[in-house]
Amino acid sequence: FSFMEKFSALGNLVLRVGIGAMIAFHGYPKFIGGVEKWEQLGSAMSNLGVDYVPVFWGFCAAVVEFFGGIALILGLFSRLSAFLLCFNMVVAATMHLSQGDSLSDASHAIELGIVFFALFILGAGRYSIDHKLG
């Protein structure tokens, strides 16, 4: 690897670990929140026309945020995790905008969605379990 490729791999690692840690931290309370919290989270799917089993969708969102963040930290199933996290952010941004919130209110979810989509494209990089597994 060239000098610049090493820095690129290091940048990918910093991005994965940093954003993975923060999303896992953000998702943990949702994961342990229980049925009421999951139902509240899952009700956001109604903005996409999915009005059934909100507890299931909320549980899925909580699992993706918590364990997807951990997976990004490890660089394990990184593309799958990044894709699912991107979808979570699409749902969150859609919820904000459907409620009449401003673009500024939805911007955090949109920004994270862009980050997760970029990680989906980039993959885990050289310093990851995914890379070691081939």
C-alpha positions as CSV (number, residue, x, y, z in Angstrom):
1,F,0.0,0.0,0.0
2,S,1.2,3.5,-0.8
3,F,1.5,6.3,1.7
4,M,-1.9,7.8,0.7
5,E,-3.7,4.5,0.7
6,K,-2.6,3.9,4.3
7,F,-4.1,7.2,5.3
8,S,-7.2,6.4,3.4
9,A,-7.5,3.1,5.2
10,L,-6.9,4.9,8.5
11,G,-9.5,7.5,7.7
12,N,-12.0,4.8,7.0
13,L,-11.2,3.1,10.4
14,V,-11.6,6.4,12.2
15,L,-15.0,7.1,10.5
16,R,-16.3,3.5,11.2
17,V,-15.2,3.4,14.8
18,G,-16.3,7.0,15.6
19,I,-19.7,6.9,14.0
20,G,-20.2,3.2,15.0
21,A,-19.6,4.1,18.7
22,M,-21.9,7.1,18.6
23,I,-24.8,5.2,16.9
24,A,-24.4,2.2,19.3
25,F,-24.5,4.7,22.2
26,H,-27.6,6.3,20.7
27,G,-29.2,2.9,20.0
28,Y,-28.6,1.3,23.4
29,P,-31.4,3.0,25.2
30,K,-33.8,2.1,22.4
31,F,-32.7,-1.5,22.5
32,I,-33.3,-1.8,26.3
33,G,-36.4,0.4,26.1
34,G,-38.9,-2.4,25.9
35,V,-42.2,-2.8,24.1
36,E,-43.5,0.7,24.7
37,K,-40.3,2.3,23.3
38,W,-40.2,-0.2,20.3
39,E,-43.9,0.6,19.5
40,Q,-43.1,4.3,19.5
41,L,-40.1,3.9,17.3
42,G,-41.9,1.5,14.9
43,S,-44.8,3.8,14.5
44,A,-42.5,6.0,12.3
45,M,-42.9,3.3,9.6
46,S,-46.4,4.5,9.1
47,N,-44.9,7.5,7.2
48,L,-43.8,4.9,4.6
49,G,-47.3,3.4,4.5
50,V,-46.4,0.5,6.9
51,D,-49.0,0.5,9.6
52,Y,-48.8,-3.0,11.0
53,V,-46.6,-4.5,13.8
54,P,-44.9,-1.3,15.0
55,V,-43.3,-3.1,17.9
56,F,-41.5,-5.4,15.4
57,W,-40.3,-2.5,13.3
58,G,-39.2,-0.6,16.4
59,F,-37.3,-3.5,17.8
60,C,-35.6,-3.9,14.4
61,A,-34.6,-0.3,14.4
62,A,-33.2,-0.5,17.9
63,V,-31.3,-3.7,17.1
64,V,-29.9,-2.1,13.9
65,E,-28.8,1.0,15.8
66,F,-27.1,-0.8,18.7
67,F,-25.7,-3.9,17.0
68,G,-25.1,-2.2,13.7
69,G,-23.0,0.4,15.5
70,I,-21.0,-2.4,17.1
71,A,-20.6,-4.2,13.8
72,L,-19.2,-0.9,12.3
73,I,-16.7,-0.6,15.1
74,L,-15.5,-4.1,14.4
75,G,-15.7,-3.9,10.7
76,L,-17.9,-7.0,10.6
77,F,-20.8,-7.1,8.1
78,S,-20.1,-3.5,7.6
79,R,-21.9,-3.0,4.3
80,L,-25.0,-4.7,5.5
81,S,-24.9,-2.7,8.8
82,A,-24.3,0.6,6.9
83,F,-27.2,-0.1,4.5
84,L,-29.6,-0.9,7.4
85,L,-28.5,2.1,9.3
86,C,-29.0,4.3,6.2
87,F,-32.6,2.9,6.0
88,N,-33.1,3.8,9.7
89,M,-32.1,7.4,8.9
90,V,-34.4,7.5,5.9
91,V,-37.3,6.5,8.2
92,A,-36.2,9.1,10.8
93,A,-35.9,11.9,8.3
94,T,-39.2,11.0,6.7
95,M,-40.9,11.0,10.2
96,H,-39.5,14.5,10.9
97,L,-40.6,15.9,7.5
98,S,-44.0,14.2,7.7
99,Q,-44.7,15.8,11.1
100,G,-44.1,19.2,9.6
101,D,-40.7,19.6,11.1
102,S,-38.2,21.8,9.2
103,L,-35.3,20.5,7.1
104,S,-33.1,21.7,10.0
105,D,-35.0,19.3,12.4
106,A,-34.5,16.4,9.9
107,S,-30.9,17.3,9.0
108,H,-29.2,15.1,11.6
109,A,-30.9,12.0,10.3
110,I,-30.2,13.1,6.7
111,E,-26.5,13.7,7.5
112,L,-26.1,10.4,9.2
113,G,-28.0,8.7,6.3
114,I,-25.4,10.2,3.9
115,V,-22.5,8.9,6.1
116,F,-24.0,5.4,6.3
117,F,-24.6,5.4,2.5
118,A,-21.0,6.4,2.0
119,L,-19.8,3.6,4.3
120,F,-22.1,1.2,2.4
121,I,-20.2,2.1,-0.8
122,L,-16.8,2.2,0.8
123,G,-17.0,-1.0,2.8
124,A,-15.1,-1.6,6.0
125,G,-11.6,-1.0,4.6
126,R,-8.3,-2.6,5.3
127,Y,-8.4,-2.4,9.1
128,S,-11.5,-4.6,9.6
129,I,-12.7,-8.1,10.3
130,D,-14.5,-8.0,6.9
131,H,-11.1,-7.4,5.2
132,K,-9.4,-10.2,7.1
133,L,-12.2,-12.6,6.1
134,G,-11.9,-11.7,2.5
